[in-house]
Amino acid sequence: MKEKNVKHLTKTLAVVSLLVPMSAQPLGIGDIQLHSALNEKLNAEIHLHLAAGENPADVSVRLAPPEKFDQAGVPWNYFLSKIKFHPTVQADGSVVIKVSSREPLTEPFLDFLLEVSWPQGSQFREFTVLVDPPAA
């Protein structure tokens, strides 16, 4: 009798998992790609992975609020207030967050906490960027 119940439960779970819409999958935040060097303006990209049917216009990106930095144990520094985040849709339909600054990055590493919000929720992700000196 128990084995029959387990089989029935397994079948039920399989059917339910097929009925869950793909858009219920969470948004994914990819790795950061740095395109600048030490003593240059920050120029980087972070790829976002949206679920099918997600509208890129519904996604907002910003530096996490100070209390989230405290909770995550990520130090805050003045340069972080100079960073701009701009989500853009690429020609292939993928979404990339352009990360930039108007001032040069003078420290050899940058640590920050990103907040990405969309209609289904929010995600936070810490990034640590090691900045190489310019190639000679």
C-alpha positions in Angstrom: 0.0 0.0 0.0 2.8 2.4 0.8 4.6 1.8 -2.5 1.4 2.7 -4.4 1.0 6.0 -2.5 4.7 6.9 -3.2 4.2 6.2 -6.9 1.0 8.3 -7.0 2.8 11.1 -5.1 5.7 11.0 -7.6 3.4 11.2 -10.6 1.5 14.0 -9.0 4.7 16.0 -8.3 5.9 15.4 -11.9 2.6 16.7 -13.4 2.6 19.8 -11.1 6.2 20.6 -12.0 5.3 20.6 -15.7 2.4 23.0 -15.0 4.6 25.5 -13.2 5.2 28.4 -15.7 8.8 28.9 -16.8 8.5 32.5 -15.7 8.5 31.3 -12.1 12.2 30.6 -12.5 14.3 33.2 -10.8 16.2 35.8 -12.6 19.9 35.0 -12.8 22.7 37.5 -12.2 25.9 36.5 -14.1 29.5 37.3 -13.5 31.1 40.7 -14.0 33.5 41.4 -16.9 35.8 44.3 -16.3 36.9 46.3 -19.4 39.0 49.0 -17.6 42.2 49.2 -15.6 43.5 50.9 -12.5 43.3 54.8 -12.7 40.7 54.5 -15.5 36.9 55.2 -15.3 35.1 52.0 -14.4 33.8 50.1 -17.4 32.3 46.7 -16.8 29.3 44.5 -17.7 27.2 42.0 -15.8 24.9 39.6 -17.8 21.4 39.0 -16.6 19.5 35.8 -17.4 15.8 36.5 -17.6 13.1 33.9 -17.7 11.1 33.4 -20.8 8.4 36.1 -21.1 10.2 38.5 -18.7 10.2 42.1 -19.9 13.6 43.8 -19.6 11.9 47.1 -18.9 10.5 45.6 -15.7 14.0 45.1 -14.3 15.6 47.7 -12.1 19.3 47.7 -11.0 20.9 49.7 -8.3 23.5 49.6 -5.6 22.1 47.9 -2.5 21.0 50.2 0.3 23.5 50.7 3.2 21.7 48.4 5.6 22.2 45.5 3.1 25.9 46.3 2.9 26.0 46.0 6.8 24.0 42.8 6.8 26.3 41.2 4.2 29.5 42.5 5.8 30.5 44.4 2.7 32.4 47.6 3.4 31.1 50.8 2.0 33.4 53.4 0.4 33.0 56.8 -1.3 33.7 55.5 -4.8 30.5 53.3 -4.7 28.4 56.5 -4.7 29.9 57.3 -8.1 29.0 54.0 -9.8 26.1 54.0 -12.4 24.2 50.9 -13.5 22.4 50.8 -16.8 20.5 47.7 -18.0 20.6 47.4 -21.8 19.1 44.9 -24.2 21.7 43.6 -26.7 21.0 42.9 -30.4 20.6 39.2 -29.6 18.0 39.9 -26.9 20.2 39.3 -23.9 20.3 41.8 -21.1 23.6 43.3 -19.9 24.0 45.8 -17.0 26.6 48.4 -18.0 28.6 49.4 -14.9 30.4 52.7 -15.2 31.8 55.7 -13.3 32.8 59.3 -14.2 35.8 59.1 -11.9 38.8 56.8 -12.2 39.1 53.8 -10.0 42.2 54.3 -7.9 42.0 51.2 -5.7 43.2 47.8 -6.8 39.9 46.2 -6.0 36.3 47.1 -5.8 33.7 45.4 -3.6 30.0 46.2 -3.9 26.5 44.8 -3.4 24.1 44.9 -6.3 20.3 44.8 -6.0 18.3 43.6 -9.0 14.5 44.0 -8.7 11.7 42.7 -11.0 8.0 42.0 -10.6 8.7 38.6 -9.0 11.1 39.8 -6.3 14.6 41.1 -5.7 18.0 39.6 -5.6 21.3 40.8 -4.1 24.7 39.8 -5.2 28.1 40.8 -4.0 30.9 41.5 -6.6 34.6 41.8 -5.9 36.5 43.1 -8.8 40.3 42.9 -8.9 41.6 45.8 -11.0 44.9 45.4 -12.8 47.2 48.3 -13.6 47.1 49.5 -17.3 49.1 47.4 -19.7 52.4 49.1 -20.6 
